[in-house]
Amino acid sequence: MVVVGLTGSIAMGKSTAAAHLRSRGVPVFDADASVHEIYRDEAVPLIEAAFPGTTDAAGVNRVRLSEALHADPSGFKRLEAIVHPLVRDREVAFLRAAADAGATVAVLDVPLLYETGLDTALDAVIVVSACAEAQRERALMRPGMTPEKLDQLLARQMPDEEKRRRAHFVVDTNGPPGVSLDQLDASLGVLGGRRAQAYARYWSP
C-alpha cells in the first residue's frame, strides 16, 4: 500500500482535494477531524492541566484555548506536544485498517505535515497551492477569521514556496476546480504504480 501525504497551507483547497480523493474510493485520514475528536476525549485532561480553564463539560473549549494561545503564543509548542502523539496513534490505526481492507493507496490529510516531520514516513506528498492573494481572500471569508489571526496561523506554517519545492506532486488551485481535480487525478494515477515502502517501514505492526 502506497502511503501518501496531502497538505497545503490554509485556504489552499486541501479539503476539496481530500473530498475528491474519497469520491475516487481512496481512504483519507482527516487530521483536523481527529483533533476535534481528541478534544472531546483523551486530550481533555492533558490540555486542562497545560492550559487551566480551557475545558468544560463538552471537552476542550476551542474559543478559550484560542484566547490562551493568542495571549501566549509559546503555548503552541506545549499544545503540539500533547496533540501530535495522539493524532499519530490514530494515523497508525487508520493505515493498518486500510491495509487490512486491501487499499492500494491511502492518504493522510495533515495541515502541518512538513512542520511535524511526517513527510519522512511517507512514499509521496501532494501539496495543494494557490497564489498568496487568492489564499488571503479565501481565508478572510471564513467565519471568525481576521487579518491578525490569519497572520498568526501563517507564521506557524511552512511557506508555500518551500512546500511546493519539497512536494512530489503540486496541485495548482488558482484556476477552475475541474482543472485542479484533473491534476489530482493525474497524480493519483502515477501513485497507483509507485513502489510502496513507507507502510512496511514505519506503520505496519
C-alpha positions in Angstrom: 0.0 0.0 0.0 1.3 3.4 -1.0 1.1 5.9 1.8 0.6 9.5 0.6 0.5 12.8 2.5 -1.9 15.5 1.4 -1.1 19.0 2.7 -1.2 22.7 1.9 -1.4 26.0 3.8 -4.7 27.4 5.0 -7.3 28.2 2.3 -5.4 26.4 -0.5 -8.2 23.9 -1.3 -7.0 20.9 0.6 -10.4 19.9 1.9 -11.8 19.9 -1.7 -8.8 17.7 -2.8 -9.5 15.3 0.1 -13.2 15.0 -0.7 -12.3 14.3 -4.4 -9.9 11.5 -3.4 -12.6 9.9 -1.2 -15.0 10.1 -4.1 -12.5 8.0 -6.1 -12.5 5.4 -3.4 -9.2 6.3 -1.7 -9.2 6.1 2.1 -8.3 9.5 3.5 -7.4 10.3 7.1 -8.5 13.7 8.3 -6.1 15.1 10.9 -8.3 18.1 11.6 -11.3 15.9 12.3 -9.1 13.7 14.5 -8.1 16.7 16.6 -11.8 17.6 17.1 -12.4 14.1 18.3 -9.5 14.0 20.8 -10.6 17.4 22.0 -13.7 15.7 23.2 -11.9 12.7 24.6 -8.4 11.7 25.6 -6.8 15.2 25.2 -9.2 16.9 27.6 -7.4 16.3 31.0 -4.0 16.9 29.4 -5.0 20.2 27.9 -6.7 21.3 31.1 -3.5 20.6 33.0 -1.4 22.6 30.5 -4.0 25.4 29.9 -6.2 25.7 33.0 -9.7 26.9 32.4 -9.8 25.9 28.7 -12.1 22.9 29.0 -15.7 22.4 30.1 -18.2 19.6 30.2 -18.2 19.2 26.4 -14.4 18.9 26.3 -11.8 21.4 25.1 -13.4 24.8 24.6 -11.7 25.9 21.4 -12.5 29.6 21.9 -10.9 29.7 25.4 -7.9 27.7 24.1 -7.5 30.1 21.2 -7.6 33.0 23.5 -4.9 31.4 25.7 -2.7 30.8 22.7 -3.2 34.3 21.4 -2.2 35.7 24.8 0.9 33.4 24.9 1.9 32.0 21.5 4.7 30.0 23.2 1.8 27.7 24.3 1.6 26.2 20.8 4.6 24.1 21.5 3.0 22.7 24.6 -0.2 22.0 22.8 1.6 20.3 19.9 3.4 18.1 22.4 0.1 16.9 23.7 -1.9 16.6 20.4 0.6 15.3 17.8 1.3 11.9 19.5 -2.4 11.3 20.0 -3.1 12.1 16.3 -0.2 9.8 15.3 -1.8 6.9 17.2 -5.0 7.4 15.1 -3.0 7.6 11.9 -1.4 4.3 12.7 -4.8 2.7 13.3 -6.2 4.2 10.1 -3.4 2.9 7.9 -3.4 -0.5 9.4 -7.2 -0.7 8.8 -6.7 0.5 5.2 -4.0 -2.1 4.6 -6.2 -4.9 6.1 -9.0 -3.8 3.7 -6.8 -4.2 0.7 -6.3 -0.5 -0.2 -3.5 0.2 -2.8 -3.2 3.9 -1.8 -4.0 5.6 1.5 -3.8 9.3 2.2 -3.0 11.2 5.3 -4.6 14.7 5.1 -2.4 16.7 7.5 -2.1 20.5 7.6 1.2 20.6 9.4 2.7 17.6 7.6 6.1 19.1 6.9 6.2 21.0 10.1 5.8 17.8 12.1 8.3 15.8 10.0 5.6 13.4 8.8 6.9 13.5 5.3 9.8 11.2 6.3 7.4 8.4 6.9 5.5 8.6 3.5 6.0 7.4 0.0 5.0 10.7 -1.5 3.4 14.1 -0.7 0.8 16.0 -2.7 0.7 19.8 -2.0 -2.3 21.9 -2.9 -1.2 25.5 -3.7 -2.6 28.9 -4.8 -1.1 32.4 -5.1 -0.9 34.4 -1.9 -3.6 36.8 -3.0 -6.1 34.0 -3.6 -5.2 32.4 -0.3 -5.7 35.5 1.7 -9.0 36.3 0.0 -10.4 32.8 0.6 -9.1 32.7 4.2 -10.6 36.0 5.2 -14.0 34.9 4.0 -14.1 32.2 6.7 -16.3 32.9 9.8 -14.3 34.4 12.6 -11.1 34.9 10.6 -9.3 38.2 10.9 -6.1 39.5 9.3 -4.3 39.2 12.6 -5.5 35.7 13.2 -4.5 34.7 9.7 -1.1 36.2 10.0 -0.6 34.2 13.2 -1.7 31.0 11.5 0.6 31.6 8.5 3.5 32.3 10.9 3.2 28.7 12.2 3.1 27.1 8.7 6.0 26.4 6.4 6.0 28.9 3.5 4.0 27.7 0.5 7.1 28.1 -1.8 9.0 25.6 0.4 6.1 23.1 0.5 6.0 23.3 -3.3 9.7 22.7 -3.6 9.6 19.6 -1.3 6.4 18.1 -2.8 6.3 15.1 -5.1 3.2 16.5 -6.7 1.7 20.0 -6.7 -1.9 20.7 -7.4 -2.5 24.3 -8.5 -5.9 25.6 -7.2 -5.7 29.0 -8.8 -7.9 28.1 -11.7 -11.2 26.3 -12.2 -11.9 23.4 -9.8 -12.1 21.0 -12.7 -8.5 21.7 -13.7 -7.2 21.2 -10.2 -9.0 17.9 -9.8 -7.7 16.7 -13.2 -4.2 17.4 -11.8 -5.1 15.5 -8.7 -6.4 12.5 -10.8 -3.1 12.5 -12.8 -1.1 12.4 -9.5 -3.3 9.5 -8.3 -2.6 7.6 -11.5 1.1 7.9 -11.0 0.9 7.0 -7.3 -1.0 3.8 -8.2 2.1 2.5 -9.8 4.6 3.8 -7.3 6.7 1.4 -5.2 5.3 1.2 -1.7 8.0 1.3 1.1 6.7 3.5 3.8 4.0 1.3 5.3 6.2 -1.7 5.9 9.0 0.5 7.3 7.1 2.9 9.5 3.5 1.9 10.1 2.9 -1.8 9.9 2.6 -3.9 13.1 
